[in-house]
Amino acid sequence: MSAARRDEPEQEISIRQREHELFRSHADDSSAGPARPFADYLRDTPSAPLPAWVKALLWGLAAMVALLFAAALWRSIHKTHARAPKTPRPSVSSTPGPRPGPIAATSPRSRRPACFSSSPNQES
């Protein structure tokens, strides 16, 4: 532990030196102002208008976007509510298939096997 405590001041010194190298030197450079004035950049950069085909392409894309936006607005305003199905669905009674058999009787007089002669809640 004593060795670690002796190294702390040296570490702090090296951290401060590195901080000065990294951050303070950049702060000094930025306070001087831009390397060139903005007017110089404007003079050096020539203005070239877009070619006609690029303008036409951008206007065409803008028109398509406007049409799609208008269509989306129109659809959101003129929503159709529940539509009737195009083909009527067949009813349950008209579908072919096996018919269910007779419903079993549930009265106490119905025939039951001997194991089910009394209800489960009754004790014998």
Helices and strands as residue ranges (DSSP letters): H 2-19, I 20-24, H 25-30, H 38-44, H 52-77, G 114-116
